[in-house]
Amino acid sequence: MIYAIFSYLSLVICQLGRYTHRYLKILITIIVFSISCAATMPVSTSQDQLLQKLVTLVLTEGLQGKVVYITQNPLASGTVIKSWMSQHVSPQEYKFSWFYFVDDHPAANWEHPCRYVFIDIESGQFQIQQGKTPPDILSEMVKLYPDE
């Protein structure tokens, strides 16, 4: 994408010679912005790796009898996740974190124990928040376990 922008702006600069300085500033701004955005974007991780991270750090008792969901992308610090009866907030100290929803008793009717788990993408530190109802965004999340 950066290459396409650079090519387009180079063409415009060549055709509009007297405005070259102005377009050069725009080009430099776009390049710097693109590089800074790319540097702050989270690293992509496979679903298997994300599930393994959860099991290793949090679900040391294993996955049997549980259902696990994850957001499609990491959440920014301070993101509010609402549920029927409460709300949960991604930790302020994590710039980006994966949000996992763990249903500990999937065969039971709600309200029963469940966990809202946030794992920092940089440090691997995690925070668990207890819940009794699923998040409102559950339909937008990816089911990690069990595989169906």
DSSP file (Angstrom, degrees, kcal/mol; ACC not computed):
  #  RESIDUE AA STRUCTURE BP1 BP2  ACC     N-H-->O    O-->H-N    N-H-->O    O-->H-N    TCO  KAPPA ALPHA  PHI   PSI    X-CA   Y-CA   Z-CA
    1    1 A M     >        0   0    0      0, 0.0     4,-2.3     0, 0.0     5,-0.2   0.000 360.0 360.0 360.0 -42.3    0.0    0.0    0.0
    2    2 A I  H  >  +     0   0    0      1,-0.2     4,-2.8     2,-0.2     5,-0.2   0.902 360.0  53.3 -60.8 -40.1    2.8    2.4    0.8
    3    3 A Y  H  > S+     0   0    0      1,-0.2     4,-2.7     2,-0.2    -1,-0.2   0.908 108.3  49.5 -61.7 -42.5    4.4    1.6   -2.6
    4    4 A A  H  > S+     0   0    0      2,-0.2     4,-2.4     1,-0.2    -1,-0.2   0.913 112.7  46.8 -64.1 -43.1    1.1    2.5   -4.3
    5    5 A I  H  X S+     0   0    0     -4,-2.3     4,-2.8     2,-0.2     5,-0.2   0.929 112.9  49.7 -63.6 -44.9    0.8    5.8   -2.5
    6    6 A F  H  X S+     0   0    0     -4,-2.8     4,-2.3     1,-0.2    -2,-0.2   0.918 111.6  48.5 -60.6 -44.8    4.4    6.6   -3.2
    7    7 A S  H  X S+     0   0    0     -4,-2.7     4,-2.0     2,-0.2    -1,-0.2   0.920 112.9  47.7 -62.3 -45.0    4.0    5.9   -6.9
    8    8 A Y  H  X S+     0   0    0     -4,-2.4     4,-2.3     1,-0.2    -2,-0.2   0.940 113.8  46.0 -62.7 -48.5    0.8    8.0   -7.2
    9    9 A L  H  X S+     0   0    0     -4,-2.8     4,-2.6     1,-0.2    -1,-0.2   0.849 109.4  55.4 -66.7 -33.1    2.3   10.9   -5.3
   10   10 A S  H  X S+     0   0    0     -4,-2.3     4,-2.2    -5,-0.2    -1,-0.2   0.914 108.8  48.3 -62.8 -42.2    5.5   10.8   -7.4
   11   11 A L  H  X S+     0   0    0     -4,-2.0     4,-1.9     2,-0.2    -2,-0.2   0.922 112.4  48.1 -63.0 -45.3    3.5   11.0  -10.5
   12   12 A V  H  X S+     0   0    0     -4,-2.3     4,-1.8     1,-0.2    -2,-0.2   0.912 110.5  52.0 -62.7 -42.4    1.5   13.9   -9.2
   13   13 A I  H  < S+     0   0    0     -4,-2.6    -1,-0.2     1,-0.2    -2,-0.2   0.905 108.8  50.2 -61.6 -42.5    4.7   15.7   -8.1
   14   14 A C  H  < S+     0   0    0     -4,-2.2     3,-0.5     1,-0.2    -1,-0.2   0.877 113.6  45.5 -63.5 -38.2    6.2   15.3  -11.6
   15   15 A Q  H  < S+     0   0    0     -4,-1.9     2,-0.3     1,-0.2    -1,-0.2   0.762 115.5  45.7 -79.1 -25.3    3.1   16.7  -13.3
   16   16 A L    ><  +     0   0    0     -4,-1.8     3,-2.1     1,-0.2    -1,-0.2  -0.495  69.9 168.6-116.2  61.2    2.7   19.6  -10.9
   17   17 A G  G >  S+     0   0    0     -3,-0.5     3,-1.4    -2,-0.3     4,-0.2   0.777  71.2  53.9 -46.0 -43.3    6.2   20.9  -10.7
   18   18 A R  G 3  S+     0   0    0      1,-0.3    -1,-0.3    -3,-0.2     3,-0.2   0.709 109.9  48.3 -73.4 -16.8    5.5   24.2   -9.0
   19   19 A Y  G <> S+     0   0    0     -3,-2.1     4,-2.0    -6,-0.2     3,-0.4   0.229  77.8 113.8-101.1  13.3    3.7   22.5   -6.1
   20   20 A T  H <> S+     0   0    0     -3,-1.4     4,-2.4     1,-0.2     5,-0.2   0.876  71.4  54.0 -54.1 -46.0    6.4   19.9   -5.6
   21   21 A H  H  > S+     0   0    0     -3,-0.2     4,-1.7    -4,-0.2    -1,-0.2   0.897 109.3  48.7 -59.6 -42.2    7.4   21.1   -2.1
   22   22 A R  H  > S+     0   0    0     -3,-0.4     4,-1.7     1,-0.2    -1,-0.2   0.922 113.6  45.5 -64.6 -45.3    3.8   20.8   -0.8
   23   23 A Y  H  X S+     0   0    0     -4,-2.0     4,-2.5     1,-0.2    -1,-0.2   0.816 107.9  58.0 -70.1 -30.1    3.2   17.3   -2.2
   24   24 A L  H  X S+     0   0    0     -4,-2.4     4,-2.5    -5,-0.3    -1,-0.2   0.904 105.3  50.7 -64.7 -40.8    6.6   16.2   -0.9
   25   25 A K  H  X S+     0   0    0     -4,-1.7     4,-2.4     2,-0.2    -2,-0.2   0.917 111.0  48.8 -61.3 -43.4    5.5   17.2    2.6
   26   26 A I  H  X S+     0   0    0     -4,-1.7     4,-2.5     2,-0.2    -2,-0.2   0.922 110.9  50.6 -62.1 -44.5    2.3   15.2    2.2
   27   27 A L  H  X S+     0   0    0     -4,-2.5     4,-2.4     1,-0.2    -2,-0.2   0.928 111.3  47.3 -60.0 -47.2    4.2   12.2    0.9
   28   28 A I  H  X S+     0   0    0     -4,-2.5     4,-2.6     1,-0.2     5,-0.2   0.903 111.5  51.4 -63.3 -41.1    6.6   12.3    3.9
   29   29 A T  H  X S+     0   0    0     -4,-2.4     4,-2.6     1,-0.2    -1,-0.2   0.922 110.8  48.0 -61.5 -44.8    3.7   12.6    6.3
   30   30 A I  H  X S+     0   0    0     -4,-2.5     4,-2.7     2,-0.2    -2,-0.2   0.918 112.7  48.3 -63.3 -43.8    1.9    9.6    4.8
   31   31 A I  H  X S+     0   0    0     -4,-2.4     4,-2.4     2,-0.2     5,-0.2   0.936 113.2  46.7 -63.4 -46.7    5.0    7.5    4.9
   32   32 A V  H  X S+     0   0    0     -4,-2.6     4,-2.4     1,-0.2    -2,-0.2   0.920 113.9  48.5 -62.3 -43.8    5.8    8.4    8.5
   33   33 A F  H  X S+     0   0    0     -4,-2.6     4,-2.3    -5,-0.2    -2,-0.2   0.923 111.7  49.6 -61.6 -44.7    2.2    7.8    9.6
   34   34 A S  H  X S+     0   0    0     -4,-2.7     4,-2.2     1,-0.2    -2,-0.2   0.902 112.2  47.5 -62.4 -42.2    2.1    4.4    7.8
   35   35 A I  H  X S+     0   0    0     -4,-2.4     4,-1.9     2,-0.2    -1,-0.2   0.909 111.9  49.6 -66.7 -41.9    5.3    3.3    9.4
   36   36 A S  H  X S+     0   0    0     -4,-2.4     4,-1.1     2,-0.2    -2,-0.2   0.883 111.4  49.4 -66.8 -37.0    4.2    4.3   12.9
   37   37 A C  H  X S+     0   0    0     -4,-2.3     4,-0.9     1,-0.2     3,-0.4   0.921 110.8  49.8 -65.7 -43.2    0.8    2.5   12.4
   38   38 A A  H  < S+     0   0    0     -4,-2.2     3,-0.4     1,-0.2    -2,-0.2   0.854 108.0  54.5 -63.9 -34.6    2.6   -0.7   11.3
   39   39 A A  H  < S+     0   0    0     -4,-1.9    -1,-0.2     1,-0.2    -2,-0.2   0.788 111.7  43.4 -71.2 -27.0    5.0   -0.5   14.3
   40   40 A T  H  < S+     0   0    0     -4,-1.1    -1,-0.2    -3,-0.4    -2,-0.2   0.515  88.0 107.3 -97.8  -4.9    2.1   -0.4   16.8
   41   41 A M  S  < S-     0   0    0     -4,-0.9     3,-0.1    -3,-0.4    -3,-0.0  -0.507  78.0-105.5 -75.4 141.6   -0.1   -3.0   15.2
   42   42 A P        -     0   0    0      0, 0.0     2,-0.3     0, 0.0    -1,-0.1  -0.277  34.6-106.6 -65.1 149.9   -0.3   -6.3   17.1
   43   43 A V        -     0   0    0      1,-0.1     2,-0.2    78,-0.1     0, 0.0  -0.569  37.4-113.0 -75.8 137.1    1.6   -9.3   15.7
   44   44 A S        -     0   0    0     -2,-0.3     2,-0.4    -3,-0.1    -1,-0.1  -0.484  36.1-172.8 -74.1 143.4   -0.7  -11.9   14.2
   45   45 A T        -     0   0    0     -2,-0.2     2,-0.0    -3,-0.0    -1,-0.0  -0.982  25.1-109.8-136.4 143.7   -0.9  -15.2   16.0
   46   46 A S     >  -     0   0    0     -2,-0.4     4,-2.1     1,-0.1     5,-0.2  -0.323  27.2-116.9 -72.6 158.8   -2.6  -18.5   15.0
   47   47 A Q  H  > S+     0   0    0      1,-0.2     4,-2.4     2,-0.2     5,-0.2   0.863 116.0  55.3 -63.5 -36.2   -5.7  -19.6   16.9
   48   48 A D  H  > S+     0   0    0      2,-0.2     4,-2.4     1,-0.2    -1,-0.2   0.912 108.4  48.0 -62.7 -41.8   -3.8  -22.8   18.0
   49   49 A Q  H  > S+     0   0    0      2,-0.2     4,-2.2     1,-0.2    -2,-0.2   0.894 111.5  50.4 -65.6 -39.4   -1.1  -20.6   19.5
   50   50 A L  H  X S+     0   0    0     -4,-2.1     4,-1.8     2,-0.2    -2,-0.2   0.902 111.9  46.8 -66.2 -40.9   -3.6  -18.4   21.3
   51   51 A L  H  X S+     0   0    0     -4,-2.4     4,-2.4     2,-0.2    -2,-0.2   0.912 111.8  51.2 -66.1 -42.2   -5.4  -21.4   22.7
   52   52 A Q  H  X S+     0   0    0     -4,-2.4     4,-2.8     1,-0.2    -2,-0.2   0.886 107.6  53.2 -62.3 -39.2   -2.1  -22.9   23.9
   53   53 A K  H  X S+     0   0    0     -4,-2.2     4,-2.4     2,-0.2     5,-0.3   0.916 109.6  48.6 -61.7 -43.3   -1.2  -19.6   25.6
   54   54 A L  H  X>S+     0   0    0     -4,-1.8     4,-2.8     2,-0.2     5,-2.2   0.926 113.6  46.1 -62.8 -45.4   -4.5  -19.6   27.5
   55   55 A V  H  <5S+     0   0    0     -4,-2.4     7,-0.2     3,-0.2    -2,-0.2   0.921 114.7  47.4 -64.3 -44.0   -4.0  -23.2   28.6
   56   56 A T  H  <5S+     0   0    0     -4,-2.8    -2,-0.2    -5,-0.2    -1,-0.2   0.906 124.8  28.7 -64.9 -43.0   -0.4  -22.7   29.6
   57   57 A L  H  <5S+     0   0    0     -4,-2.4    -2,-0.2    -5,-0.2    -3,-0.2   0.873 137.9   6.8 -88.0 -39.9   -1.0  -19.5   31.6
   58   58 A V  T  <5S+     0   0    0     -4,-2.8     2,-1.5    -5,-0.3     3,-0.3   0.837 118.9  53.5-115.9 -53.7   -4.6  -19.7   32.9
   59   59 A L    > < +     0   0    0     -5,-2.2     3,-2.3     1,-0.2    -1,-0.1  -0.362  56.2 150.4 -90.6  58.3   -6.4  -23.0   32.3
   60   60 A T  T 3   +     0   0    0     -2,-1.5    -1,-0.2     1,-0.3     3,-0.1   0.719  68.7  64.4 -63.9 -19.3   -3.8  -25.2   33.9
   61   61 A E  T 3  S-     0   0    0     -3,-0.3    -1,-0.3     1,-0.3     3,-0.2   0.565 114.3-114.8 -79.0  -8.2   -6.5  -27.7   34.8
   62   62 A G    <   -     0   0    0     -3,-2.3    -1,-0.3    -7,-0.2    -2,-0.0  -0.381  21.1 -81.2 102.2 179.7   -7.2  -28.3   31.1
   63   63 A L  S >  S+     0   0    0     -2,-0.1     3,-2.2    -3,-0.1    -1,-0.1   0.570  74.0 128.9 -99.8 -13.1  -10.0  -27.6   28.7
   64   64 A Q  T 3  S+     0   0    0      1,-0.3     3,-0.1    -3,-0.2    -3,-0.0  -0.191  81.7   9.1 -55.2 129.5  -12.3  -30.5   29.4
   65   65 A G  T 3  S+     0   0    0      1,-0.3     2,-0.3    40,-0.0    -1,-0.3   0.552 109.6 106.1  80.9   8.9  -15.9  -29.4   30.0
   66   66 A K    <   -     0   0    0     -3,-2.2     2,-0.4    39,-0.1    -1,-0.3  -0.826  56.8-148.3-119.2 157.8  -15.2  -25.8   29.0
   67   67 A V  E     -A  103   0A   0     36,-1.7    36,-3.0    -2,-0.3     2,-0.4  -0.995  18.8-162.7-122.5 133.6  -16.0  -23.6   26.0
   68   68 A V  E     -AB 102 145A   0     77,-2.7    76,-2.6    -2,-0.4    77,-1.7  -0.961   9.5-179.9-124.7 132.1  -13.5  -20.9   25.0
   69   69 A Y  E     -AB 101 143A   0     32,-2.5    32,-2.2    -2,-0.4     2,-0.3  -0.872   5.9-165.4-121.7 157.8  -14.0  -17.9   22.7
   70   70 A I  E     -AB 100 142A   0     72,-2.2    72,-3.2    -2,-0.3    30,-0.2  -0.988  27.7-104.6-141.1 150.9  -11.6  -15.1   21.7
   71   71 A T        -     0   0    0     28,-1.9    70,-0.1    -2,-0.3     4,-0.0  -0.364  31.1-120.6 -68.3 155.5  -12.0  -11.7   20.1
   72   72 A Q  S    S+     0   0    0     68,-0.3    -1,-0.1     1,-0.1    69,-0.1   0.775  96.0  17.2 -69.6 -25.5  -11.0  -11.5   16.5
   73   73 A N  S    S-     0   0    0     24,-0.1    26,-0.3    26,-0.1    -1,-0.1  -0.960  96.7 -86.9-140.7 156.8   -8.4   -8.9   17.3
   74   74 A P        -     0   0    0      0, 0.0     2,-0.3     0, 0.0    24,-0.2  -0.294  46.0-120.2 -61.7 152.0   -6.6   -7.7   20.4
   75   75 A L  E     -C   97   0A   0     22,-3.5    22,-2.2     1,-0.1     2,-0.1  -0.718  21.0-118.0 -95.9 145.3   -8.4   -5.1   22.4
   76   76 A A  E >   -C   96   0A   0     -2,-0.3     3,-1.6    20,-0.2    20,-0.2  -0.414  48.5 -76.1 -75.1 157.2   -7.0   -1.7   23.2
   77   77 A S  T 3  S+     0   0    0     18,-1.6    15,-0.2     1,-0.2    -1,-0.2  -0.246 117.3  17.7 -52.9 133.3   -6.4   -0.7   26.8
   78   78 A G  T 3  S+     0   0    0     12,-1.3    -1,-0.2     1,-0.2     2,-0.2   0.582  80.3 159.9  81.0   9.9   -9.5    0.3   28.6
   79   79 A T    <   -     0   0    0     -3,-1.6    11,-2.6    12,-0.1     2,-0.5  -0.485  35.5-134.4 -67.4 132.2  -12.0   -1.3   26.2
   80   80 A V  E     -F   89   0B   0      9,-0.2     2,-0.5    -2,-0.2     9,-0.2  -0.763  17.4-166.9 -92.5 130.0  -15.4   -1.9   27.9
   81   81 A I  E     -F   88   0B   0      7,-3.9     7,-3.2    -2,-0.5     2,-0.2  -0.971  11.9-156.1-117.5 116.6  -17.0   -5.2   27.4
   82   82 A K  E     +F   87   0B   0     -2,-0.5    54,-3.5     5,-0.2    55,-0.4  -0.609  13.1 179.8 -93.5 151.6  -20.7   -5.3   28.5
   83   83 A S  B     -G  135   0C   0      3,-2.9    48,-0.0    52,-0.3    -2,-0.0  -0.783  49.0 -83.9-133.4-178.3  -22.7   -8.3   29.5
   84   84 A W  S    S+     0   0    0     50,-0.7     3,-0.1    -2,-0.3    -2,-0.0   0.879 124.0  16.2 -56.0 -40.4  -26.3   -8.7   30.7
   85   85 A M  S    S+     0   0    0      1,-0.0     2,-0.3    -3,-0.0    -1,-0.2   0.548 128.9   7.3-116.0  -9.8  -25.6   -7.8   34.3
   86   86 A S        -     0   0    0      2,-0.0    -3,-2.9    47,-0.0     2,-0.3  -0.857  61.5-119.5-154.2-175.1  -22.2   -6.1   34.4
   87   87 A Q  E     -F   82   0B   0     -2,-0.3     2,-0.3    -5,-0.2    -5,-0.2  -0.992  14.7-155.6-140.4 151.3  -19.3   -4.8   32.4
   88   88 A H  E     -F   81   0B   0     -7,-3.2    -7,-3.9    -2,-0.3     2,-0.4  -0.925   8.1-149.4-125.1 148.8  -15.7   -5.7   32.2
   89   89 A V  E     -F   80   0B   0     -2,-0.3    -9,-0.2    -9,-0.2     3,-0.1  -0.970  20.9-118.3-124.4 131.5  -12.8   -3.4   31.2
   90   90 A S        -     0   0    0    -11,-2.6   -12,-1.3    -2,-0.4     9,-0.0  -0.439  54.0 -85.1 -64.8 141.3   -9.5   -4.5   29.5
   91   91 A P    >   -     0   0    0      0, 0.0     3,-1.2     0, 0.0   -13,-0.2  -0.160  27.6-141.6 -56.4 134.0   -6.6   -3.7   31.8
   92   92 A Q  T 3  S+     0   0    0      1,-0.2   -15,-0.1   -15,-0.2    -2,-0.1   0.811  99.8  61.0 -62.1 -31.5   -5.3   -0.1   31.5
   93   93 A E  T 3  S+     0   0    0      1,-0.0     2,-0.6     2,-0.0    -1,-0.2   0.593  90.6  77.7 -78.1  -8.7   -1.7   -1.4   31.9
   94   94 A Y    <   -     0   0    0     -3,-1.2     3,-0.2     1,-0.2   -16,-0.1  -0.898  65.5-159.0-101.5 118.7   -1.9   -3.6   28.8
   95   95 A K  S    S+     0   0    0     -2,-0.6   -18,-1.6     1,-0.3     2,-0.3   0.946  85.1   1.7 -59.3 -48.5   -1.5   -1.6   25.6
   96   96 A F  E    S+C   76   0A   0    -20,-0.2    25,-2.2    -3,-0.1    26,-0.4  -0.996  76.1 179.6-137.2 141.0   -3.3   -4.4   23.7
   97   97 A S  E     -CD  75 120A   0    -22,-2.2   -22,-3.5    -2,-0.3     2,-0.4  -0.998  29.6-119.9-142.1 147.5   -4.6   -7.7   25.1
   98   98 A W  E     - D   0 119A   0     21,-2.5    21,-2.1    -2,-0.3     2,-0.6  -0.677  29.3-144.2 -78.4 137.5   -6.4  -10.7   23.8
   99   99 A F  E     - D   0 118A   0     -2,-0.4   -28,-1.9   -26,-0.3     2,-0.4  -0.932  18.0-174.5-108.6 120.3   -9.8  -11.2   25.4
  100  100 A Y  E     -AD  70 117A   0     17,-3.2    17,-2.9    -2,-0.6     2,-0.5  -0.906  13.0-154.4-110.3 138.8  -10.9  -14.7   26.0
  101  101 A F  E     -AD  69 116A   0    -32,-2.2   -32,-2.5    -2,-0.4     2,-0.6  -0.973  12.1-165.3-111.3 122.7  -14.3  -15.7   27.3
  102  102 A V  E     -AD  68 115A   0     13,-2.8    13,-2.6    -2,-0.5     2,-0.9  -0.931   8.0-160.0-113.1 115.2  -14.3  -19.0   29.2
  103  103 A D  E     -AD  67 114A   0    -36,-3.0   -36,-1.7    -2,-0.6    11,-0.2  -0.840   6.6-172.5 -92.7 108.0  -17.6  -20.7   29.9
  104  104 A D  S    S+     0   0    0     -2,-0.9    -1,-0.2     9,-0.8    10,-0.1   0.688  81.4  29.2 -77.6 -18.3  -16.8  -23.1   32.7
  105  105 A H    >   +     0   0    0      8,-0.4     3,-1.7     1,-0.1    -1,-0.3  -0.548  67.4 168.7-139.1  70.3  -20.3  -24.8   32.7
  106  106 A P  T 3  S+     0   0    0      0, 0.0    -1,-0.1     0, 0.0   -40,-0.1   0.703  75.6  56.6 -63.3 -21.1  -21.6  -24.6   29.1
  107  107 A A  T 3  S+     0   0    0    -42,-0.2     2,-0.2     2,-0.1    -2,-0.0   0.632  93.8  86.8 -83.9 -12.7  -24.5  -27.0   29.7
  108  108 A A  S <  S-     0   0    0     -3,-1.7     2,-0.1     1,-0.1     4,-0.1  -0.517  84.0-109.9 -87.6 153.7  -25.9  -24.9   32.5
  109  109 A N        -     0   0    0     -2,-0.2     2,-0.3     2,-0.1    -1,-0.1  -0.448  56.1 -69.6 -72.6 154.2  -28.3  -22.0   32.1
  110  110 A W  S    S+     0   0    0      1,-0.1    23,-0.1    -2,-0.1    -1,-0.1  -0.607 105.3  64.6 -73.7 139.3  -27.0  -18.5   32.8
  111  111 A E  S    S+     0   0    0     21,-0.6    22,-0.2    -2,-0.3    -1,-0.1   0.280  75.7 117.2-104.3 120.1  -26.1  -17.2   35.5
  112  112 A H  S    S-     0   0    0     20,-1.3    -8,-0.1    -4,-0.1    -7,-0.1  -0.947  71.5 -65.3-145.0 164.6  -23.2  -19.5   36.3
  113  113 A P        +     0   0    0      0, 0.0    -9,-0.8     0, 0.0    -8,-0.4  -0.230  58.8 156.0 -58.8 135.0  -19.4  -19.0   36.8
  114  114 A C  E     -DE 103 131A   0     17,-1.8    17,-2.5   -11,-0.2     2,-0.4  -0.930  30.6-126.1-147.4 168.6  -17.5  -17.9   33.7
  115  115 A R  E     -DE 102 130A   0    -13,-2.6   -13,-2.8    -2,-0.3     2,-0.6  -0.968   5.3-155.5-129.4 139.6  -14.2  -16.0   33.2
  116  116 A Y  E     -DE 101 129A   0     13,-3.1    13,-3.0    -2,-0.4     2,-0.5  -0.957  27.2-169.9-105.6 112.7  -13.2  -12.9   31.3
  117  117 A V  E     -DE 100 128A   0    -17,-2.9   -17,-3.2    -2,-0.6     2,-0.5  -0.913  11.6-169.7-115.7 131.0   -9.5  -13.4   30.6
  118  118 A F  E     -DE  99 127A   0      9,-2.6     9,-2.2    -2,-0.5     2,-0.5  -0.978   2.5-169.9-119.2 124.5   -7.1  -10.7   29.3
  119  119 A I  E     -DE  98 126A   0    -21,-2.1   -21,-2.5    -2,-0.5     7,-0.2  -0.966  24.5-126.5-118.6 120.5   -3.6  -11.6   28.1
  120  120 A D  E  >  -D   97   0A   0      5,-2.9     4,-1.4    -2,-0.5   -23,-0.2  -0.419  12.1-145.5 -63.2 129.6   -1.2   -8.8   27.3
  121  121 A I  T  4 S+     0   0    0    -25,-2.2    -1,-0.1     1,-0.2   -24,-0.1   0.745  94.1  42.3 -72.7 -21.6    0.2   -9.3   23.9
  122  122 A E  T  4 S+     0   0    0    -26,-0.4    -1,-0.2     3,-0.1   -25,-0.1   0.925 128.3  20.0 -89.0 -50.5    3.6   -7.9   24.8
  123  123 A S  T  4 S-     0   0    0      2,-0.1    -2,-0.1     1,-0.0     3,-0.1   0.709  89.1-128.5 -96.4 -21.9    4.4   -9.3   28.3
  124  124 A G     <  +     0   0    0     -4,-1.4    -3,-0.1     1,-0.3   -27,-0.0   0.437  58.7 144.7  83.0  -1.1    2.2  -12.4   28.4
  125  125 A Q        -     0   0    0     -6,-0.1    -5,-2.9     1,-0.0     2,-0.3  -0.350  32.7-157.4 -65.7 153.8    0.8  -11.2   31.8
  126  126 A F  E     -E  119   0A   0     -7,-0.2     2,-0.4    -3,-0.1    -7,-0.2  -0.928  17.9-158.1-136.7 160.7   -2.8  -11.9   32.4
  127  127 A Q  E     -E  118   0A   0     -9,-2.2    -9,-2.6    -2,-0.3     2,-0.5  -0.999  10.1-154.8-137.0 135.0   -5.8  -10.8   34.4
  128  128 A I  E     -E  117   0A   0     -2,-0.4     2,-0.5   -11,-0.2   -11,-0.2  -0.941   6.6-170.1-113.3 129.5   -8.9  -12.8   35.1
  129  129 A Q  E     -E  116   0A   0    -13,-3.0   -13,-3.1    -2,-0.5     2,-0.2  -0.980  21.2-130.8-117.7 128.6  -12.2  -11.2   35.9
  130  130 A Q  E     +E  115   0A   0     -2,-0.5     2,-0.3   -15,-0.2   -15,-0.2  -0.489  32.1 172.6 -78.1 145.1  -15.0  -13.4   37.2
  131  131 A G  E     -E  114   0A   0    -17,-2.5   -17,-1.8    -2,-0.2   -20,-0.0  -0.864  34.6-154.9-141.4 176.5  -18.5  -13.2   35.6
  132  132 A K  S    S+     0   0    0     -2,-0.3   -20,-1.3     1,-0.2   -21,-0.6   0.378  81.0  43.1-132.1  -5.8  -21.9  -14.9   35.6
  133  133 A T  S    S-     0   0    0    -22,-0.2    -1,-0.2   -23,-0.1   -19,-0.1  -0.963  86.5 -99.9-140.1 156.9  -23.1  -14.0   32.1
  134  134 A P        -     0   0    0      0, 0.0   -50,-0.7     0, 0.0     2,-0.1  -0.306  45.0 -95.2 -74.4 159.7  -21.6  -14.0   28.6
  135  135 A P  B >   -G   83   0C   0      0, 0.0     3,-1.6     0, 0.0   -52,-0.3  -0.390  26.6-121.9 -70.9 152.3  -20.3  -10.8   26.9
  136  136 A D  T 3  S+     0   0    0    -54,-3.5     3,-0.5     1,-0.3   -53,-0.1   0.748 112.3  59.1 -63.1 -23.6  -22.7   -9.0   24.6
  137  137 A I  T >>  +     0   0    0    -55,-0.4     3,-1.8     1,-0.2     4,-0.6   0.271  69.1 113.2 -90.5  12.0  -20.0   -9.4   21.8
  138  138 A L  G X4 S+     0   0    0     -3,-1.6     3,-1.3     1,-0.3    -1,-0.2   0.857  72.2  56.8 -54.5 -38.9  -20.1  -13.2   22.0
  139  139 A S  G 34 S+     0   0    0     -3,-0.5    -1,-0.3     1,-0.3    -2,-0.1   0.713 106.4  51.3 -67.4 -18.6  -21.6  -13.6   18.5
  140  140 A E  G <4 S+     0   0    0     -3,-1.8   -68,-0.3    -4,-0.1    -1,-0.3   0.516  96.3  91.9 -92.4  -7.1  -18.6  -11.6   17.1
  141  141 A M  S << S-     0   0    0     -3,-1.3     2,-0.5    -4,-0.6   -70,-0.2  -0.429  77.8-115.4 -89.6 163.4  -16.0  -13.8   18.8
  142  142 A V  E     -B   70   0A   0    -72,-3.2   -72,-2.2    -2,-0.1     2,-0.7  -0.833  23.4-127.6 -99.1 130.7  -14.2  -16.8   17.5
  143  143 A K  E     +B   69   0A   0     -2,-0.5   -74,-0.3   -74,-0.2     5,-0.2  -0.687  29.6 175.6 -79.2 117.3  -14.9  -20.2   19.2
  144  144 A L  E     +     0   0A   0    -76,-2.6   -75,-0.2    -2,-0.7    -1,-0.2   0.819  53.7  62.7 -90.0 -35.6  -11.4  -21.6   20.0
  145  145 A Y  E    S+B   68   0A   0    -77,-1.7   -77,-2.7     1,-0.2    -1,-0.3  -0.993  92.0  26.5-151.7 142.1  -12.6  -24.7   21.9
  146  146 A P  S    S-     0   0    0      0, 0.0     2,-0.5     0, 0.0    -1,-0.2   0.645  82.4-134.3 -73.8 157.5  -14.1  -27.2   21.4
  147  147 A D              0   0    0      1,-0.2    -3,-0.1    -2,-0.1    -2,-0.1  -0.657 360.0 360.0 -76.6 120.7  -13.4  -27.5   17.7
  148  148 A E              0   0    0     -2,-0.5    -1,-0.2    -5,-0.2    -3,-0.0   0.405 360.0 360.0-120.1 360.0  -16.7  -28.2   15.9
